[in-house]
Amino acid sequence: MNGSSDILIIGGGVIGLAIALELKLRGGAVTVLTRNLKEASTLAAAGMLAPGAEQIPPSPMLDLCLRSRSLYPEWIGKLEQLTGISCGYWPSGILAPVYEDLRGSGENSTNTIPHPLWLDKETINFYQPGLGTDVLGGWWYPEDGQVDNRELIEALQQAVKDLGVNLKEGVIVEAIEQQNRVIRSVRTSVGSFQANHYILATGAWANELLPLPIYPKKGQMVSVKVPNSHHQPLPLQKVLFGPETYLVPRRDGRLIIGATSEDVGWQPHNTPAGIQTLLARAMRLYPQLQDWAIQEYWWGFRPATPDELPILGTSPCQNLTLATGHYRNGILLAPITGLLIADLIAAKKSDSLLEHFNYERFYNKSSPAQTNLMITSIINPISPPSSALTEETKADQLIIAGRKFNSRLMTGTGKYNSIPEMQQSIAASGSQIVTVAVRRVQTKAPGHEGLAEALDWTKIWMLPNTAGCQTAEEAIRVARLGREMAKLLGQEENNFVKLEVIPDSKYLLPDPIGTLQAAEQLVKEGFAVLPYINADPLLAKRLEEVGCATVMPLGSPIGSGQGIKNAANIQIIIEEAKVPVVVDAGIGTPSEAAYAMELGADALLINSAIALAKNPVAMGRAMGMATEAGRLAYLAGRMPVKSYASASSPLTGTIS
């Protein structure tokens, strides 16, 4: 344990440090954990303060940006006084050149912010000589400006250190541990940390710790060196916010060119295509830079949300505040974010603006009663009279990690045409365990929007899965996130995870080595691990020995509908296992489901066969009935197989 403090901020970029500064000035004991600044969005920025040039429409977001821009002069003055470091603040105004005149189309900035000035081609070239011949005019935003983001982050780091903030660098936060919606600690690469209050300000990495709809957008940038003109004024005196690019001149002679916006996940590094695109757009806007020396190029990850607005304020946990998802406006919004979050925590004062940026806006609250009704009105399969069943069959329940379930059919949530179709199909199947792909839910991937809210998790047990993970490390991280997602949805004691480690994108076959490595670690962390594996009896036994709650051999490749292609190996696994065996993947028909259960499987997980059926609701019911029939047949015991005929009717006492 690394001790405790009043406030622990996860994330040491410009947002986290701005909050730390404000809270420390109010007397708080603050610790900041930060990982790799080189990959943060703070560096994937040019430092523009441009609510006008960004053409943000009238909205709470525009109000937030304008308030933050108005705070900048005093905020920068305070930082420079504390540290003696110049932050490169320059209220230079911003020119927004255009290649076509859009003033009559409704797409111009007069609808977004007061006091822009339209400049025709002659006038804009007077304001800034040297523009490209394609420029037909543009808008002038005299109140916009810039700050040097690198100098700003240096000043913030120095300020918080000088004030006594405990800044821990190079620390990777691995998991947030919470119970009953209270954060107990955070587990990191250097041990655990505790605090009275926590702030999540990790930018693009936020969804690795909590199920928030935040994802990385990579931005590539390049800088060129303006030639030394013997103390003459810089040829480019104003920020140019052009179509698909911007040019930001620094007083030290650098010219920042940005930026790409790439939805490529966590793919690092600069690319030739990215740099070529930046330079081509920049030279069209300001041709003379084509002869200037390239000085540097870099990249970083911006934290994007589905509506491109930040997530600010309260969270599902009572001692956790959110300040993340600022996307392209982290530098601009740093002062106001620090102020509002400090007011919320230290003064218990919630600004009315915060309600527009609460995380709850991403979750569909419509018709909860209808949703609950659809899920709980399960269509029960036809059952024989209870008097016909033995005590053994009546008491037969599926038990996984000490938890009992009446249904032996697990279902999934993917591939359905709609949320209502998925709801009704799960209800018809009678399934009590539903697996959810953590990565797809947290990013609201197509077909998964509103999924977490669509099911009544008081009636259904969530089985978070690590689908999409190619390595053991990825799977461990996503499993931790899945556990937190289950807690936030009300299942405080849920430590289940369906473990999938699949590096093979064509056949989707699980990696036995990666699966075993991840399982060993997750078992140590207290998870009930349900590993998805090939039908390998030796691997199944090894996973059982390390403490897995079940083993889940595939019947045939996932989504193939080929049925049970490896019955002999599955039967060996069943005979040798002392934990439940769940056949997962490949089942396409109810007869195949019944066959798997007749082999002695303890349960089935079926998704594609239901979701892709012509009538998924009917198929859901059929699979539920087949699972029950197969289990009952297994318990009943089949008749002996004979090599000769045997009449059904007695041969004695017949009429001659």
N, C-alpha and C positions, 0 to 999 in steps of 0.2 A: 504494500500500500504506500502511495506517495503522499499521504497526508490529505488535508482538506482545506477548502477556502470558502469564503462567502459565495463567490460566483466563479463558475468555470465556463470559459468560452471555448468552444470547439471550433477552431478555424482562426488563423492568424493573417488573413488577407486584409484588404483595406476596410471591409465591413466589420470584421471581428475586432480589429485594432481601434477603429473609431468608437465602437461600443465600449471597449476596455478603457479607453482614454476618458470618456464621459463618466463612466461608473467610478473610476479611480479618483477623478476630481471631486466626486461626491462622497468620498470616504470609504468605498468598498474595498474589500480584500479580493483581488482579482487574479485568476490564473488563466493563461491563454495557451492552448495546445495547437501547434501548427505543424504541418507536414512539409511538403515540398513547394516552396514559394515559386520555383521556376516554372511549375505547371499551372499556376493559379491564374484566374481571370484578371487579377490585378495587373499582370504583365501583358496580357492579351488585350491591351487597351491603349488608346492614344491620349487619354486624359481630357477628352472633350467635355465641356459643360454645355450641352446643346439641346435643351428641351425644345427650342424653336426649330433648329435645323433638322432635328429628328422627326418633326411634324407629328408630334404626339397630339391626338385630338383632345378637345375639352373633356376632361374626365378626372377622377380622383388621382390617376397617375400623373396627369399634367400638373395638378395642384401640388402633388408630392415633389415633383421635379423642380417646379418654380420655387417652392419654399426652400428646398435644399440649395439651389443656386444662389438664393438671396443670403444664405448663411455663410457662403464661401469666403467673402473678404474677412469677416471677423474670425472664422474658424482657422483660416490659413495664418492670420496674424498671430493667433494664440499658439499655433504649432511652431511658427518660426521664432517666437519669443521664448518658448520653452526649450528649443533645441539649437537655435542658431543656424538651422539648415534651411536654405531657400527651397521652396516647393515649386517654383516655376509657375506660380499663378499669374495668368496674363488675360485680363478681360479684353481680348483683342477684337471681339466680334467675330462672326462667322459668315462667310459668303457661301451660298448654296447655288452654284451654277447649274443650269439645265441645258439639255440638248434639244428640247422642244418646248414651246410656249404652252403651258398647261393652265394659264390663268382662267380660261373660260370653261375648263373641264370639271371643276369642282375638286381637283386634286392639288390645288395650291395651298400654301401655308397660311393664307389669310383666314382660313377656318380653324386654325389650331392655336394661335398665340397672337396677342396684340402687338402692334408696332413693327411688323416686318415691312421692308421697303422693297418694291420691285425695281430692278435695274435692267434697262434694255442692254443690247449688246455693246453699244458704244460706252454706256455709263459703267457697266461692270468691268470693262477693260480699263477704264480710267481708275476705278477703285483698285483693281489688281491687274497690272499689265502682264502679258505673256500667256494668257489663257488660250486654250486650243480653239481652232477655227470652228469646231462643231458647237461651241458654246453660243447659245442664242440670247442669253440673258440669265437672270437669277435673282435670288432673294438675299437681302442683307438683314442679319439679325444682330443688331449692335449690342445686345445684352448678353449674348452667349460668349463663351470664352474657352479657356483651357487651363490645365494644370499639368505639370510633369509628373506622371503617375509613379515613376521610379523614385524621384526625389520625395514625393509624398509618402510612399510606403517607408522609405528610409527615415523620414522625419517622425512618422507614427511609431515605428519600432523604437527609435531613440527616446521619444517622449514617454512611452509607457514604461520603458526600462528605467528611465530617470525618476519617474514617479513611484516606482516600486511594484509595478505589475510583474508577476512571476511568468515570464515568457519562456515556454518550453518549446524549443525548435527541434525539428526532425522526429516528431512523435506522431505515429499513425494510430488513430483511434479505431479499434477493431470492433467494438460493440458498445451499445448503450444498454445497461441492465436496469430494467424497471419492473416494478410490481405494484399492482393496484393503482396504475396510472401515476406512480411516483418514481422518479429516477433515483436509483440507489447508488449507482457508480457508473463510471465509464472504464472499460477495459482497453488498454493501449499496448503498444509494442514495448513499453518500458514499465508496465505495471498498471494498477488501478488508481483512479483518482475519484475523490468524493467532494461534494460541495452542497451548499444549501439550495443553490439555484444554478441551472445550466442554461447555456445559450448555444443553439446550433447555428453556426455561421460558416459552414464548410463549403459553401458554393456548390460546384458541380458534384461534389462527393456526398452531398446530404442524403441522397437516396440509398447510399450504402449503409446508412445507420438507421434510418427511419423510412417507412413506406410513403415517401413524398413524391409527387410527380415532377421530379427534377431530373434533367438529363444533360450531358455535356454537349456543347456546340464548340467545335474547335475553331479558333481564329488564328490565321497566319498573318504575320506582319513583316515589313522590311523597312529599313531606313537607309537614306542616302545622305552624303555629305555635301552641303552647299559649298561651292568653291569660295575660298577666301578672297574678298574683294577689297582688301586694304582698308578695312574699317568703314567701308560703304554699307549702307543699310542692306539688310537681307532682301534678296529679290522677291521673296514670298513673305509678305507681312501679315497675311490673314489666313486663318484656317479655311480650307476649301472643302466643303461638304458636297461632293458631287454625286452623280448617279453611280451607285454601286461601289464608290470608293471615297476616301477622304485623305487629305494631305494636311498634316499638322506641323508647321514650322516651329522649331525650338530656337530660343535666343542664342544657344551655343552653336548653331550652325547645322544641327541635325534636321532632317525632314522625315517625319514618320508617315509611312504609307500603310493604310489599312482598309479594311481587313476582310479576310474571307469569313464565311459563316458556314461551317461544314457539319452536317449531321452524320458523323463517321464513328460515333461511340468514343472509345478511349484510344483511338489510333493516334500515336504521337508523331512528332517530328514535322519539319517543313518538307514540302514536296515541290518538285520542279513545276508541276501544273499550278500549284497554288501561288508560287512566287511569280510565274509567268503571267498569270491572270492579274495579279496586283500591279505589276509593272506596266502591262498593256493599258489597263484602265487609267493608271496615273499619268502615263505619257499622253493619252488622249486629252486629259483634262489640263495638263500643264506640260507641254512638249519639251521645254528646255531641260527638264530634269533627266532626259535620256542620256546626257553626257556626264552626269554627276556620278561620283564613285559610290558603289554599293558599300555601305558601312556594316550592316548587321541584318540578320533576319532571325525571327523567333516565332513562337507559337504558345498557345495556352488554351485552357478549357473554360468557356463561359457557362454559367448555370442557367439553363433555359427551363421555362415552365410552359405548359400548353397555351396559356394566354399571354406569355412573355411579360408577365408582371411578377414582382417579388412576392415572397411569402413572409409576412411580418406579423409578430404578435404572439398570442397564446397558442398552445398546442394541446393535444389530447392529454398530456401529462401536466399536472398542476405546477410542477417546479421546473418546467422547460419552456423557454421562449424561443421562437423561430425568427431568424433574420437571414434569409437565403433566397436564391432564385432571382438575383438582380439583373441577370442576363447582360445587356450592353450598357447598363446604367449604374454599375457598382460605384465607379469613381464619383459620378454626379451625386448619387444618393447617400454617400458616406456620412456627411454631416447630419442630415435629417434622420437617417437610420440610427446613428449613435444617440441623438437627442431623444427620439421617440421611445427607443428600447430602454434607455436609462430612466426615462420618466415612468415607463410601465413597471420596471423592476424596483427602482429605488423609491419612487414617490407614489407608486400604486395608482398612477394617473394614465388613463388610456385615451389617447388622442382619437377624435372621431374618424380621422383618416384611416386608422389601422383596421377598422372593420371591413374595408374594401380589399384588404390584402391578406385576410385570414385564410388559413389552409382549408377551411371547411367549404370554400367556394368550389372546390374541385369534386365534391362528393354530392351525388344526387340524393336529395331528400324527398323526392316526389313519391307519393303513394306508398308509404311504408306499410300501411295496413294491408294493401292489396298484395304487396310482395310477400309479407308474412303468411297471408292466407294461402297463396299459391304454393309456398314451400311446405307448409305444415299439413295441407290436405293431401296426404300421401295416399295413392291408390294401392290398397293392400292386395297382394296376390291371394288367390283362393287357397285357403288352407283346409286340411282335413279336420274333422272334429277332434277336439283335444283328447277325447276318450280313446281315439285310435292311436295316439302317440305314446311311446314309452317315456318314462321319467327322464331317460337319457336324452331323447330328442327334444323334449320340452325345455330342458335346462341348457340346451346347446347354445352357447353364445361365443362370439368371436372376442378373444381377449388379447389386446396388444398393450404392452407396457402397463399392465394392471388395469386398463380401462376396458369396459365391457360394451359390446355392440350387438344388437339383435340382427342387423343385416350383415351379410357377408359380401355384399357388393359395394365396392368403392367406385365412384364416378369422377369424371373430370368436368372442366368448364369451357374447354376450347372447342373451336370449329363449328359452333352453333351459328345459325343464321341470325339469331336475335337473343337478347336477354330473356324475354318471356318464354321462348322455346326452350332455352336451357333450364329455366326455373321449372317448367312443367315436366320436362323429361326427367330431371333429378327427382322431383316429387313422385312421378309415376314409378320410378325404379325402386323406391323404398330405401335408397342409399342413405346411410348415416355418416359416411366419411366422404368428403369431397376434396379433391386435390386442386390446388391453385398455384399457377406459375407466378412466383413472387416477382420476377423481373418484368413480366408483361403487365401485371397489375400495377406495379409502382410507376411504370412509365406510361400507363394507359395506352398500351399498344392496341392497334386496330382489333376490334372484337372483344376487348377487355375493359372498355370504358364503363365505369359504374359497377364493375363486377363485384368488388368487395362489399358494396352496399346492397347488391341484388339478392343475396341469400340471408336467411335468418340464422345467424351463427349461434343463437341460443338453442337451436334444434339440430344443427348439423355440426359435426366436428371437422374443423379445417385441417387439411394435410398440406402445408406449404411444400412446394417442390422447387428444386434448383434447376429446372429446365433452362437450357441456354448456356450453362456453365461448361467450359471446356477443360478446366483444370481443377485440381483439388482445392487450391487456394480460393478460386472464384466460388466454388460450391460452399466452402466453409463460410465465406462472407455473406453469401445470399441466404444460407440457412439461418444465420444470426438475424438477418433482416426479417426473414419469414416469421421467426419466433416473436419478434417485436410487433409485426403486423397482426399476428393472432391475438396478442395481448391487447393491442389497441382496439381490436374488434370485440373485446369482452372475454376472450378465452385465456384468462390469466395463467392457468396451469398447463397450457398447451405447449409441450416441448417436442412435438412430432415434426419430423421432416422426411419427405421422400427425397432421397439422395440420388441425383443424376449427375454424372460426369461423362459428357459425351463430346469428344473432340472430332468425331467422324460426322461430317455434315451430309454425306450421301446416304449411308446405310443406318445412321443414328445408333450405332452399336456402342454400348457403355464401355468405358475404359476401366478394366479390372484393377490396375495398379492405382490409378487416381481415386477410384471409388474406395478402395481399402484404406488409402492414406487419409482421405477426408473422413471416413467413418471412424477411424481410430481417434482423430482429434475431436469430432463432434460428440462421440460417446464420453470422452473425458470432460466435455463441457456440459454434460447432463442432458443431451438430446436423446429422444427415442428415435433411432435412425432406422428408416425403412429403405434399404438400398436396392436400386434397380440394377439388375445384373444379367449377363448371359446365363443360360442354363448350365452353369459350371458347378458341379457338386463340391469340388475342392474349395473354390472361392466362397461358395455359400457357407461351408463349414467354418472357414477362416473368419468370415464376417460375423457369424454367430459367436465364435470364440472371443472376438474383440468387444462383444456386447451389443450388437445390433438387435433391435426389437423384433424384426422380421427379416426375411429375405424375399426378394421380388424377382424371380426369374422370368424372362420374356418367353412367351409362347412362340412368337415369330417376330420379325422386325416390326417396330412400332408403326402403327397406322397402316400396315399392309393388309390386314384382314385375311391373312393366310391361315389362321387357325393355329392349332398346336402342332408344330413341326418337330418338336424335340421332346416328345412325351417320355421317352426312356430316361433321359437325364432329369427331367422334372420329377419323375417318380423316385429316382434315387435321392434327390434333394429332399423330397417329402419323407421318405423312409428314414433318412439320417438326421433330419432337423428336430431340434427341441424347441424351436420358436416357430410361430406361424409362417406358413409359406403362402405368399400372395402371387398368383400368376398375373403378370402385367404385360400387356402389349400383344397385338396380333389377333386377338379373338374377334371374329367377324359376325358370328351368328349365335343365337341362343343354344343351338345344339352343341357348339364348341364350348360355350360357357358351361353347360351341364357336364360335358365330357371332362373338362378341367377339374370340376368339383368332384366328379366320380373318381378321378385319380387320387383324390385325397387332399387337394389343395384346401387351405383354410379360408381363402377369400380370393376374389378377383378384383382387378381394377380395369374398368372398361370405359373408354371415352369415344374414340372415333366411330366404333360400330353403332353407337347410339346417335351421336351428333350428325353423322353423315347419312343416316338412314332416310328413306323417303318420308317416313313418319317417325321422327325421333321420340315423340311421346309414347307411341305404341311400342317402339323398340325398347325404350327404357323399361316399360312394364314387362315386356317379354324377357329381357335380360334379368330383371329381378326375380321373375318366376323360375327361370332356368337355373339361376344360382341356387335358389331354395330347393328346387327339385333335385339338382345334382348333389347337394349336401345331404338331403334326406336319403337319396339312393345310396350314397356312400355309407351312411350310418346303418341303413337297412341291411347292406351286404348283398351282393348279387348272387344269383344262382350259380352252381358249378358249371363250367363249360365241359360238354361231353363230345365225344367223337362219333356218337351214334344217336339215332332218334329215340325219343322216350315219349310215349303217349300221355296226353294230359289227363285223359279219363282212365279210371281203374279198369283192369282187364278181368277182374274176378267179379262174380255175381251178375254177369251179363245174361241176357235172354238168348238161348240157343235156338 
